[in-house]
């Protein structure tokens, strides 16, 4: 059916969250039957295809995510091996902390907000925003400003990013200054800041 093809196409692109109901639909479609060139009956999707289409968040499987996560360990080791002038000596910390979380559930060191410097926490927000809005990723389209801020707002509520710095990021329209330099016009939509999850415009004023 056309609706099933469109559904699988959207699953293949990936999303920020895939519910159990959607996963079940993939499995149901996967059980459709067809006949191959040898007239043998086959399932419409293989087990591997179902596994790859049923990713809860994003487009990477658990195994692929583990491989990707190793990059930050390599980054830290490389940066720590370099000589720095005094004013740059904390570069490894800043660059190496963008996958940490405020609740200590990030990686590679499991640092909490209190254990991280402000620049390192800023890098976490910048890294996510750039990844969401980037236009040069072969596996996805760059998201609009509204989409990016909505996702970041949810990450604030989930204790993933620094809550106060995120509010400052929105209130001072840092996102728009970046967008005007690096994003395409179709990504720069009219943001209704009052609808951003968790956003508190009165913080740090």
N, C-alpha and C positions, 0 to 999 in steps of 0.2 A: 504494500500500500504506500501511496505517496506520503502520507503522514508519518509512517514508520521510517521511511528513508530520510525525511527531513529531521525526525527525532534523532536518528543515529548520527546524522551529519552534525547536529548540534552537540551531541555527546562527544564526538570525536574532536571538536574544537576545545572542549573542556570548559569548566566554570569554577566559580569560587566555592560552590557547594552542590553536591548531588545527593538528593534524598534517597531513602530506602525504596520508596515507591518507584522512582525513576530507574533505580538499579534493577528492580524486579521486572520493569517493562523491557529493559535490555535483555534480560534472561529469557523472557517470554518470546520476544522477537527471535532470539537466537535459536529457539526450538522449532521455528518454521522449517518446513521440509522442502527440498528441491532435488532435482535429478541432475547429476553431472553428465559429462560426455560419455561415460561408460554406462549410463542409465542406472547408476547407483544412487540410492536415496541418501542425502546428506542434510545435516543441520545447516541452517542459514548462516550461523556464526560459529566459529570454533571456540573452544574454551579459552584459548589465549586472547581471541578478539573480545570476548565478553569481559575478561579480566581487565584488559586495557581500556575498555569503554566505561567500566564501572569504577572510575577513580573518584573518590569523595571530593577532593579539592584539587583544582588545577589539571595538569595533563601528564604528570609523572607517576609511575607506579612506585610502590614502596622501595623496590630494588633500585630503580632509577634515582629516586630521591636520596637514597643513601650514598650513591656515587656522587651526585651533585653536592651533597653536604660536605664531602671531603675537601672541596675546594677552599673552604675557609681555613682549614687546618694548614693546608699547603701555603696559603697566603700569609698567615701569621708567621710560619717558619721562615719563609723567604724574607719578609719584612724585618723580622728580628735579627736576621743575619747581616743586615746592612748597617753601615755606619751613618749616624745622623748628627747634624749640629744640635746644640742644646734646645733650640726652639722647635725642633721637629722630632724630638726623642719619643713622643707619645703617638706617632703615626701608626705603629703596629696596633696599639690599643684602639684607635679610632677606626681604622680600616677593618680590624678583626672582630669588632663587636656588633656588626650590623645584622647578625642573625641571633643575637641574644634577645631575650624577652624580659619585660619588667617583672614578671612573676617567677623568673629563674628557670623557666622551662625551655629556654632556647639552647643554642649550641654555638661554639664547641665547649664552653666552660660552665654553662648554666648560671651565668651571673644574674643577680637581681638588679633592680633599678638603683638601689643604694650603693651597689658595688661598681656602677658605671659612671663615667664622667659625662657631663652635659654634651660635649661634642660627639661622644660615642653614641649617646641616645639620639642625637640629631641625625647621625648617619643612618640609624635604623629607619627613621621616617623617610629620609631622602631615598634610601635604597628601595623601599617598597613603592614609593610614589613613582620613581623612575621606571621600575620594572613594570608597573601597571600601565603606565602611559606610553612606554616605548613603542615606536613604530617599526623598529627594525628586527623584530623577533619573527622567525619563520613560522612559529607554531601558534601565533595569535595576532589579533589586531590591537593597536593601541587603544586604550579605553578613554572615554571622555572624562573631563574634570569631575563631573558629577559622579560618575561611576567610581573613579579613583578615590574621591573623598568619602563616598558611602562605605567602601570597603575598609579604608583606613579608620573611619569612625567605629566600625564594628571591631576592628583590631584594638582600638583604644579600650572599648568596653570589655574585651577579652584579655586585658592586661598584657597585650603583645607589645604595644608601643607606649612611649611616655605620654601620659594624658595631658599634662600641662604644656609640653612642647607641641603636641598636636594642635591644641587649641590656639596656641600662638601662631602656628603654621597657617591655620585657617584665617584667624582674625586679621593678621597682617598681610593676607593674600599672597604669601610666598608662592603658593601653587600657581597663581595667575602670572606672576613675574617670570616663573620658569616656563610656563606654557607659551607665553608670548614670544619667547626666544627659540623654543625647541619643538613645540607641537604643531601639528597641522591645524588649519582653521576649523575643520570639521570636528576636532576634539575639544575645542574651546567653547563649551556651551554655557548657558546662563545658570550659574550655581545658586541654588536656594540654600544658603547656609543653615537656615532654621531646620532643615530636614536632614542634616548630616547626623547620623547616629552618635549620641554621646557628646556632641560638640557643646562646649560651655564658653560663650564669648566673653564672660566676665573674668576669666582666670588671668592672673598676671597683669592686670591693668594697673 
